[in-house]
Amino acid sequence: MSAMRGWARSGQMTVELAVLTPVTIVVALIVFNLMCFIEACAAFDQAALDAVVSHGVAPAGEQSQVAAVEEVREALAEALGREDSCEVEVRAAPAGEGADAATFVISPLLTRYTCTLIYRPWPRLLRMPGVTYEAPLSLRHERELVVDRYRPGVVV
């Protein structure tokens, strides 16, 4: 009887291991992705300010808002160097846009650049025979900066 009880208890650890291993892997993946996102946000915040001040104020070549936005986006993507997990979006609008009628706009020449980092967690796509899993979410981080496009060095 005691030999039977010992045999039943010896299998308990195997069952616990089989149950806890997938949970541990999922928690480790969540922590890994969270740390990668935090690191990408820190690099993005610095690169966004540098890119907007250097490329958004005075773009090389054509002096248009569209050219400036594209140059800022390219500079940000190059500075991050994470094409597989991160996307960069850049928008530009007049600083007074979206303000109510009672708000006084200091300068109509100010431009608000909104830089957005979209982080897609790893593994993004998991394929097994008969099952395909794609991560349904992405994490977003935004950084805004208002500059005067016609007077270099003026940052609000």
Summary of the structure (lengths in Angstrom):
residues: 156
radius of gyration: 25.0
end to end distance: 81.2
largest distance: 89.7
contacts: 399
relative contact order: 0.15
helix: 45%
strand: 24%
